[in-house]
Amino acid sequence: MTDLATPMGEDERPLAGEYVLGVLDAAERAEAERRVASEPAFARAVQWWETHLTPLAADVASVTPPPSVWARIISLIEPARPTAWNNVRLWRGLTAAAGALAAACLVIVALPKAPPPTPVAPPVAQVEAAQVALINDPETNQARLVATLDRATGELLLTPVDMTMPEGRDAELWIIPEGQKAISLGVIPTTAPKRIKAPEGLKAEGLYTALLAVTDEPPGGAPTGVATGSVRAAGKFARA
Amino acid sequence: MDADTSRALLSRAIARVANRDNDALKYVYRHTSAKLFGVCLRILNDREEAEDVLQDVYLTVWNKADRFDPEKASPITWLVAMARNRSIDRIRARGGRVMAGVDEAEALPDTAPLASTVVETDEERLRLNGCIDQLDPKHAGAVRTAFFEGLTYDALAQSLGVPLGTMKSWIRRSLISLRACLEA
């Protein structure tokens, strides 16, 4: 389009408004969407137009969609949480107990000789076969990550629950054995579960006293192997 | 229920969706899907495609609810804008609907009953309509048709029977006038 080759200034050409109104062609829309993602001022202009033009939609007749649409939506989201392990409501129910645990963990960080962590009631029968750690936001005590130790395979299953990192920061998981330095377990995804090998020497009893913590780090993780960001979540394994 | 209350309830439900609460998604769907389906159908003019886009919109809500900022946007604006964008992207992908009904070009937008729980406040609507009414009637018609149908400049020009350059100038001048009027 010649309009894009010789762009007019935003004053002459209200591009954000044209995008929101819907008159741009496919190539121009793609370019506008790229600018929304990369230019905060343009993104604000788009938001302004969305706020001010969308009330027109009140004049569009509502049409009830067929029930099959909701059935499809629910069938697509249900597999995301097929078991108790990533059932958020179940974990939410444990928040009170986990809060006390997280508080205890923070004390442990400060004082090497701390009381043993309060046991958390097992949420489901599998807890006897697999230990669970709730890694909570230290400020709100909301669960951010659930770590499940699978004894059969010696793996940790990490299930992010409600984890967000600041823009441009990665989540890095650390294990801090009692009285020792933090050991990086690597950068972890914030939206998808991940399995990692449980760290050597920390199986069985060692896991109960070690603290798991998530910090925000530069992309790819802390460059020197020592945490540089803030602690976004922390927690311990509970005894079954 | 007044507009402020329904807006607050909807915002809270979206916040719960961010915590993977599918009952909250169901609440959002129950209160907004008819409006969003109407918006999609109006642009796509094809039930099957509108159903696909609607599904896509709520799956996006499920996955990206944490991006919704109630300080910056009203929940229904966020949802309708998403439904419009997905629908417009879809018709652009199928090559545009160039002959979008010459007959409907001059037709006025629907004035069907509003979904009482989700619409913007009357104040915002009245203000926008007041500003649109200050435009040249032909320009106002073009703006409304563009919004409801999601037509490109090209399709809009053909549909309303004016040269492309004229249509661009109508819409751009209208947008600049609207911005001044809405900011006043």
Contacts between the chains, C-beta under 8 A, distances in Angstrom:
chain1	res1	chain2	res2	distance
A	3	B	168	7.8
A	12	B	172	7.7
A	13	B	172	6.1
A	14	B	172	6.1
A	14	B	175	4.1
A	14	B	176	5.7
A	14	B	179	6.6
A	17	B	175	3.9
A	17	B	178	7.5
A	17	B	179	6.8
A	18	B	171	6.8
A	18	B	172	7.2
A	18	B	175	6.8
A	20	B	81	7.4
A	21	B	143	6.9
A	21	B	146	5.0
A	21	B	147	5.8
A	21	B	171	6.9
A	21	B	175	7.0
A	22	B	43	7.8
A	22	B	84	6.6
A	22	B	88	4.9
A	22	B	146	5.9
A	22	B	147	6.5
A	22	B	149	7.9
A	22	B	150	4.1
A	22	B	151	7.2
A	23	B	146	5.1
A	23	B	151	6.9
A	23	B	152	6.0
A	23	B	153	5.0
A	23	B	156	6.3
A	23	B	171	5.8
A	24	B	152	7.0
A	24	B	153	7.8
A	25	B	92	6.7
A	25	B	96	7.6
A	25	B	152	4.9
A	25	B	153	7.5
A	25	B	154	7.1
A	26	B	89	7.9
A	26	B	92	3.9
A	26	B	93	7.1
A	29	B	88	7.1
A	29	B	89	6.9
A	29	B	92	6.3
A	47	B	72	6.4
A	47	B	73	6.6
A	50	B	73	7.0
A	50	B	77	5.9
A	50	B	81	4.4
A	51	B	73	6.4
A	51	B	74	7.5
A	51	B	77	5.8
A	52	B	124	7.9
A	52	B	128	6.5
A	52	B	178	7.6
A	52	B	182	5.0
A	53	B	128	7.2
A	53	B	147	6.4
A	54	B	76	7.6
A	54	B	77	4.5
A	54	B	80	5.1
A	54	B	81	5.8
A	54	B	84	8.0
A	54	B	120	6.9
A	55	B	119	7.7
A	55	B	120	4.1
A	55	B	124	4.6
A	55	B	125	4.4
A	55	B	128	5.0
A	56	B	109	7.7
A	56	B	125	8.0
A	56	B	128	6.4
A	56	B	144	7.0
A	56	B	147	5.1
A	56	B	148	7.5
A	57	B	35	7.1
A	57	B	39	5.6
A	57	B	80	4.7
A	57	B	84	7.5
A	57	B	147	8.0
A	58	B	114	5.4
A	58	B	119	4.5
A	58	B	120	6.1
A	58	B	125	5.3
A	59	B	109	4.5
A	59	B	110	5.8
A	59	B	111	6.1
A	59	B	112	7.9
A	59	B	148	7.7
A	60	B	35	7.4
A	60	B	38	4.8
A	60	B	39	5.3
A	60	B	42	5.3
A	60	B	109	7.2
A	60	B	110	6.0
A	60	B	112	7.7
A	60	B	148	6.5
A	61	B	38	5.1
A	61	B	42	7.9
A	61	B	110	4.5
A	61	B	112	3.4
A	61	B	113	7.9
A	62	B	34	3.9
A	62	B	35	4.9
A	62	B	37	7.4
A	62	B	38	4.7
A	62	B	112	7.1
A	62	B	113	7.6
A	62	B	114	7.6
A	62	B	115	4.6
A	63	B	34	6.1
A	63	B	37	4.9
A	63	B	38	4.5
A	63	B	41	5.6
A	64	B	33	7.6
A	64	B	34	4.8
A	64	B	37	7.1
A	65	B	33	5.4
A	65	B	34	7.0
A	65	B	37	4.2
A	65	B	50	7.9
A	65	B	51	6.3
A	65	B	54	5.7
A	66	B	51	7.1
A	68	B	51	7.5
A	69	B	33	7.3
A	69	B	37	7.8
A	69	B	51	5.2
A	69	B	54	5.6
A	69	B	55	5.6
A	70	B	26	7.6
A	70	B	29	6.0
A	70	B	33	7.5
A	72	B	55	5.5
A	73	B	25	7.6
A	73	B	29	7.1
A	73	B	55	5.6
A	73	B	58	5.0
A	73	B	59	6.4
A	73	B	62	7.7
A	74	B	22	6.8
A	74	B	26	7.8
A	76	B	55	7.8
A	76	B	59	6.2
A	77	B	22	5.9
A	77	B	25	7.1
A	77	B	59	7.2
A	77	B	62	5.3
A	78	B	22	7.4
A	80	B	20	7.3
A	81	B	20	6.7
A	88	B	19	5.8
A	88	B	20	4.8
A	88	B	21	6.7
A	89	B	21	7.2
A	92	B	19	7.8
A	161	B	19	7.7
A	161	B	20	7.6
A	162	B	18	7.1
A	162	B	19	5.3
A	162	B	20	7.6
A	164	B	66	6.0
A	191	B	63	8.0
